């Protein structure tokens, strides 16, 4: 049996596709709690809907009255009936306007709240949640799924009540006119109901598949645009266009298949509707001939029959819409039911600073997504307040995992991590992370201005504080060289700035945060010599009097740290200063230093030969 790739993926088995049943409706109604704050406006809209429908239901009666005038059997004149008809039309137009406006108010405000809650939930979820989800799929939940709910609130729900009201009211009116003709007309209903069930089943399945394929197209766009430099470097523009085109074609194929079923259903309804009207006219003519019915009543009956048939056909399409809505609401509630790592509605006003004494005691860890591979094995290390340590080792040794655990991105499998003698789990998570700043190797900037990116480290910082942080980070010189200075837009992910400039913005952001604990993921490893010197000067200033953990790739930058921890396969193999570790024969650290020295010397000889 085919299974889901994940909770939000497109690989969904037929068994997982939800029907309009009690459980599905209950789940969908959870979303409607967002309507509760606007229930007053919703009730007003329902009143407009009811009165609008009442005026609509008078049309067949007025047409029948006009027929009576023509037959000479009415107490009214044709002009009186016509004026009254136009009066009803005006009232109907006014009521319809306010019905649409009030329901739009409710849907827009409620969906604003849904989007806000959904985004607030997503952004407060732990890191491992995002390791299991693709960004494009999450964006699809906020966009296409919420839009589906909005359509239901603004159009489908009102249309549902209108059709039901028309159906019930229409049957009541025609029963009053002629119960014999009503029973004859209702004889066609079982065929319509069976057709709705059969067609609805196929429409539900194909529409769900089309919606999932649409989510896949969002994933393709998101991934491509996020990695646009890679795409262009490998000249794979045509490959990505073809990949997107194939994904779009799947959407079109499924949508057309759904349209085929909907079209077949509507065609059947039209055939059955007009066939029923022909039958009603035939049977009604006999009743007129026998004197049980007058012509005006027959004409009124026929119009009501058309109204009822239209309602039945409309309910079939509404059923298909409800299928989509249940699927969308389930995907949204799946995210809303996830457990946040912080409360988005609670802001920690009292900040508790730490000194920065860090102790790892027998820490063991395995990533939730890879339970069969242990990353850390009984790691123990210590950093005293104001000291600097470096984590060294081959790729995959567990260096980055150590600092991620300090940030509480994941929960430990065993052991403890303490700051100032207190287990990090005992700290408020927001407080804990406020005490830590990270300067990564690959800096991610937001698409706003330089000022906004620096002040991200302290959103309430004054302009003077931001300028001072930029100065300390050696960023003021290049910032002042731009015509718009601090208001210069950095572009998506900071693409308008060089690597060294982005690093100095990140350092300024960390300086502004003024943390007790600093984490450096070898911020100079990918820079040219000039940029490296400026960045290193800024880092030296930033590290002063702070507990610093450096993930080291270039070993020449960690000669002066207090302690170096060498890791291999998740274990601390060597510990000591730079000079101490160099004295170890066949030590991992000394071999790494020799290897980097030989590589650097070879590169230098190559450059000199070319010169």
HELIX and SHEET records of a PDB file:
HELIX    1   1 UNK A   14  UNK A   16  5                                   3    
HELIX    2   2 UNK A   22  UNK A   31  1                                  10    
HELIX    3   3 UNK A   32  UNK A   38  5                                   7    
HELIX    4   4 UNK A   39  UNK A   71  1                                  33    
HELIX    5   5 UNK A   78  UNK A  123  1                                  46    
HELIX    6   6 UNK A  127  UNK A  131  1                                   5    
HELIX    7   7 UNK A  135  UNK A  140  1                                   6    
HELIX    8   8 UNK A  141  UNK A  145  3                                   5    
HELIX    9   9 UNK A  146  UNK A  151  1                                   6    
HELIX   10  10 UNK A  152  UNK A  156  3                                   5    
HELIX   11  11 UNK A  157  UNK A  177  1                                  21    
HELIX   12  12 UNK A  179  UNK A  186  1                                   8    
HELIX   13  13 UNK A  189  UNK A  226  1                                  38    
HELIX   14  14 UNK A  228  UNK A  233  1                                   6    
HELIX   15  15 UNK A  237  UNK A  290  1                                  54    
HELIX   16  16 UNK A  295  UNK A  336  1                                  42    
HELIX   17  17 UNK A  368  UNK A  370  5                                   3    
HELIX   18  18 UNK A  399  UNK A  406  1                                   8    
HELIX   19  19 UNK A  424  UNK A  426  5                                   3    
HELIX   20  20 UNK A  429  UNK A  434  1                                   6    
HELIX   21  21 UNK A  450  UNK A  455  1                                   6    
HELIX   22  22 UNK A  463  UNK A  472  1                                  10    
HELIX   23  23 UNK A  476  UNK A  480  1                                   5    
HELIX   24  24 UNK A  485  UNK A  487  5                                   3    
HELIX   25  25 UNK A  492  UNK A  494  5                                   3    
HELIX   26  26 UNK A  499  UNK A  513  1                                  15    
HELIX   27  27 UNK A  529  UNK A  543  1                                  15    
HELIX   28  28 UNK A  555  UNK A  558  5                                   4    
HELIX   29  29 UNK A  578  UNK A  582  1                                   5    
HELIX   30  30 UNK A  588  UNK A  610  1                                  23    
SHEET    1   A 4 UNK A 374  UNK A 383  0                                        
SHEET    2   A 4 UNK A 358  UNK A 366 -1                                        
SHEET    3   A 4 UNK A 414  UNK A 419 -1                                        
SHEET    4   A 4 UNK A 422  UNK A 423 -1                                        
SHEET    1   B 6 UNK A 436  UNK A 439  0                                        
SHEET    2   B 6 UNK A 517  UNK A 521  1                                        
SHEET    3   B 6 UNK A 547  UNK A 551  1                                        
SHEET    4   B 6 UNK A 388  UNK A 393  1                                        
SHEET    5   B 6 UNK A 563  UNK A 568  1                                        
SHEET    6   B 6 UNK A 571  UNK A 576 -1                                        
END                                                                             
